[in-house]
């Protein structure tokens, strides 16, 4: 994903192409073609996907975690967003991305979790994120149960991938469905409960 490669200090330029052309190939020392994805690779059931990609690239992994770089501009955006919602970076925030990419991998008890947090952890606020249509039902249920609560911060459908990552980076803990975003949270070294 293009957004995931932004701000990586090892990447000079991102080219989006169906397949590299000969002219493009001549201007680079090496091209790594991951056209056949790790998921389609028959070895992926045996070998770790990180090892497969490193083998293709001819490198050895130094760390099992991916890297994600939150920029100063993204941090400024988060501080502005929090200020608009009566919150500061010192507040205790729990991030709740409400959706996985498919409904069958999306947890359904979000309203109960928000109710539990608000009742048992009065110093905490919840940040609601996500953008998949099947999450609107959960969002509506939460907002109906806690209308206008200053402890329920709604960013659902309002962020880019990078903004969501920067906002979750500000949270002290995240509860998330099993989704690719969990890997971003691992890269950010955020305490995460993946359901």
N, C-alpha and C positions, 0 to 999 in steps of 0.2 A: 504494500500500500504506500502510495506516494507520501501521505502525511506522516507515516511512521518513519520515513527516511529523512524528513526535514530536520535540519539543525544537527545532523550527525557530523562530528568533526572529520570523519574519514571519507565523507561523500562530498565531492566537489560539484557534481552536477547530476540532476535526475533527468533522464530521457525516457519519454513514454513512447513506446513503439511496439508494433505487433511482433516483429522479429528484427534483429539488427541487420542492416544492409551492409554490403561490402564496403561502401564509402564510410559508414560509421565505424566499422571494424578497423579500418586503416588508421583512424585517429586515436586509437586506444592501445595501451600495452596489452590488455586482456579484457575479454568480455565473458562474464559468467552467465550462461543461459539456463535459467531455472524454469524453462517452458513446461517441462514435465514436472509438476509440483511434487513436493515430498508426499502429499496425500495420495497421489496417484502412483507413487513408487512402490513396487512390490516388496522392497526391503524394509519399508517403514514399519512393518509389524515386528521386525527383528531388531532393527537398529534405531537409535534415538535420532529424531529428525535433525537435531543440531549437528550430530556426527555426520549425517548424510550430506548436509549442506556444506559443512567444513571440508569434507572429503572432495566434494565437487569443486570447491574453491581452492583446494590445495593448501589449506591452513589447518592448524590445530587450535581447538577452542581453549581459551585461557579462563573463561568464566562460563558457567552454565546459564547465567541470566542474560536476557536481552538488554540492550541499552535504550533508554528513552531520555531525551534532553528537553527539559522545560526551559524556554527562553525567558529572559528578563521581561520582554514584551508580554508574554503569556502570563507571567506572575503579576504584572501590572494590571492586566485585564481581570485576573481573578480578584485582586484587591478591590478594583472598581466594582465588580459584580457583587462581591460580599458587602461592600459599603452601601450599595443600592438596596440591599436586603437587610440593613440594620445589623450587620455582622462584621467582625474584624478577624484578622488572621490568627488572633490568639484564642478565639472561641473554639470550643470542642465540637468538632464536626464529624458525623458519621455519613459516609457516602453510600448511597443506595442506587446503583444502576439497575433499573427495574426490568430490563429485558436482555435476553440473549437473542441471537440472530434468528432463532426459530422458536415458535411458541412451546414446543414440547420440551425445550431445555430451559424454559423460563419458570421460575418459582412463582407461586400464586399468593403467598401469605404476607404480602408487603404491608397491608394496612394493620394487621395484627402486630407485626414487628415495630412499626412506627408507634402504635399505641403503647407497646411495652416500653420502648425507649423514652417516650414522653412522660410516662407514669413513673418509671423507676430511675431515670437518670436526668434530673431536672436541669443540670448544667449543660446538657448536650443538645445540639440541633441536628436535624437530618437534611441532607442535600439529595434531592430526587433528580436522577438523570436517566437518559435513554432517549431513543428516537424511533423505535419500532412501533408500528400501529397497534400490535397486540398488547402493548404496555399502557395504552390510554385507559383501559378499563381499570387497571391498578391505580393509576394516577388519579382518575376521577374518584375512586373509592376513598383514597387517602385525603384528597382535598375536600370531599363532602364531610368526612369524619372530623376534620380539623380545619374548618374554614377560617382563613385569615390568621392562622397561628404563626407568630413570629419565629417559631422553632422549626417550621417546615418550609424549607427553601426549595422552590421549584425551578429547576433548570431543564426539565424534560422537554426535548425537542427544540431547545434554544441554543445549543452549542455545536461547534464542529468537534471532530474527533480530538484534535489537539487541545481545544478549550476544555473539553470534558476531562482529558488527562490532567491538565493543569489544575482544574478545580478539584479533582480527586486527590491530586498530590497535596492539596491543602488539608485534606481530611485526615484525622488521626487513625481511623479504621474504616474499612469498606466491607460491606456485605454485598456480594454479587452473584448472579447466576453464572453457570458454567458457560463462559463465552471467551472469545479471543482477547477481549479487553483485560481479562485476568492476567495475561502475559505482560501487558503494559503496566499493570499494578505491581507485578513481580519486579519488573525493571526499575520501577520507582521505589522499590523496597518498602511498600506500604503493607501494614498488617491487614490481611484480607481473609475473609471467610467466603469461600467459593462454594455455592450450593449447586 
